[in-house]
Amino acid sequence: MTTTSIEITYLFDDGRRVALGTGTIDAAGHIDITTPASGQEAYIAAEVAELNARSYVILKEIPTDPDLPQFALSKRKVYRGDPAFLSALKDYGQRVYAMDFSFDIEALQPPAPGLTELPAEEAPQPEADISPLQPGPDPAPDTGPVARKKRSTA
């Protein structure tokens, strides 16, 4: 099975980051820690074992239903094997474990062929930038009520 390297970093609330270890991750999202940080061996092994045992992760999303309250969130189970699993795993790792999983998703899930490249089209020429707030050409001189009356009846 294809694997790629992963770096796991613990994220503290105050913004500090501490490396927990490196290893590999496969396309199903199973992590194998090959080099744990000194003093973190038992902790990272337990956390990764718990995460690897899960068949799904919970993804929190902004709902698409406009009738829901403004700050509502929907929860969705994303199972291993789902194309969205690896990105959901990154999100879940940060929210639940306070860990940043740094790995190349495209190395495990290359984009479908033919979908990444679109044929080049000729770009349209930009239109002249005419602002309605800028003055236009000066109007014809107005000589008073008589001139307006003549123009309006003609």
C-alpha positions in Angstrom: 0.0 0.0 0.0 1.2 3.5 -0.8 2.5 5.6 2.1 3.9 9.0 2.6 5.7 10.7 5.5 3.9 12.4 8.3 5.0 14.9 11.0 2.9 15.2 14.1 3.1 18.4 16.1 1.2 19.1 19.4 -0.5 22.5 19.3 -0.8 24.4 22.6 -3.6 27.0 23.2 -1.0 29.8 23.5 0.4 29.0 20.0 3.4 26.9 21.0 4.1 23.9 18.8 6.1 20.8 20.0 7.1 18.0 17.7 5.7 14.6 18.8 7.2 12.4 16.1 7.4 11.4 12.5 6.4 8.3 10.6 4.2 7.3 7.7 0.6 7.4 6.8 -1.2 5.2 4.2 -4.2 6.0 1.9 -6.6 4.6 4.5 -5.3 7.1 7.1 -3.4 4.6 9.3 -0.4 6.2 11.0 2.8 4.4 11.9 5.1 6.4 14.1 8.7 5.5 13.3 10.5 8.2 15.2 8.7 9.4 18.3 10.1 12.5 20.1 12.2 11.8 23.1 10.0 11.4 26.2 6.8 11.2 24.1 7.0 7.6 23.1 4.2 6.2 25.3 2.0 9.3 24.7 2.2 9.3 20.9 1.9 5.5 20.7 -1.3 5.5 22.7 -2.9 8.5 20.9 -2.1 7.1 17.4 -3.3 3.6 18.4 -6.6 5.1 19.5 -6.9 7.1 16.3 -5.9 4.1 14.1 -8.6 2.0 15.8 -11.4 4.4 14.7 -13.4 3.5 11.6 -14.5 7.1 11.1 -13.8 10.6 12.3 -16.4 13.4 12.9 -16.2 16.4 10.6 -17.9 19.6 11.7 -19.1 21.8 8.9 -21.2 24.9 8.3 -24.6 23.6 7.3 -26.1 24.5 3.9 -29.6 24.9 5.3 -30.4 28.7 5.4 -33.1 28.1 8.0 -30.6 27.0 10.7 -29.2 29.6 13.2 -26.3 31.7 12.1 -23.6 29.9 14.1 -24.9 26.3 13.8 -22.6 23.5 12.9 -23.5 20.1 11.4 -21.6 17.0 12.3 -20.9 14.3 9.7 -19.2 10.9 10.1 -16.4 10.4 7.4 -15.4 6.8 7.1 -12.1 5.3 6.1 -12.1 4.8 2.4 -14.2 8.0 1.8 -12.2 10.4 -0.5 -12.7 13.1 2.1 -11.3 11.0 5.0 -7.7 12.2 4.9 -8.6 15.9 5.0 -11.2 15.2 7.7 -8.5 13.3 9.6 -6.3 16.5 9.6 -9.3 18.5 10.9 -10.2 15.9 13.5 -6.6 15.7 14.7 -6.5 19.4 15.4 -9.9 19.7 17.1 -9.8 16.5 19.2 -6.2 15.7 19.8 -4.6 19.2 19.4 -2.2 17.7 16.9 -1.2 19.0 13.5 -0.8 16.1 11.0 1.5 17.4 8.3 1.5 15.1 5.2 0.9 15.3 1.4 -2.6 14.2 0.7 -2.0 14.2 -3.1 0.8 11.6 -2.7 -1.9 9.2 -1.3 -4.9 10.4 -3.3 -3.7 11.8 -6.7 -6.3 13.9 -8.4 -8.4 12.1 -11.0 -6.8 12.3 -14.5 -8.2 14.9 -16.8 -9.9 16.9 -14.1 -6.9 19.1 -13.1 -6.1 20.5 -16.5 -8.6 22.5 -18.5 -8.1 23.7 -22.0 -6.8 27.2 -22.3 -9.3 29.7 -23.5 -8.6 33.1 -24.9 -9.1 35.6 -22.1 -11.6 38.4 -22.9 -10.2 41.8 -23.2 -10.9 44.1 -20.2 -13.5 46.7 -20.7 -12.5 50.4 -20.3 -12.7 51.5 -16.7 -15.4 54.1 -16.8 -16.5 55.2 -13.4 -20.0 56.7 -13.1 -18.5 59.0 -10.4 -16.0 60.6 -12.8 -17.2 63.6 -14.7 -18.0 63.0 -18.4 -17.8 65.5 -21.2 -19.0 69.0 -20.5 -22.7 69.6 -21.5 -23.6 72.2 -24.0 -23.7 75.7 -22.5 -27.1 76.6 -21.1 -28.2 80.2 -21.7 -31.2 80.2 -19.4 -34.9 79.3 -19.5 -35.4 80.4 -23.1 -32.7 78.0 -24.3 -34.2 75.1 -22.3 -37.6 75.8 -23.7 -36.3 75.9 -27.3 -34.4 72.6 -26.8 -37.4 70.8 -25.3 -39.9 71.9 -28.0 -37.6 71.1 -30.9 
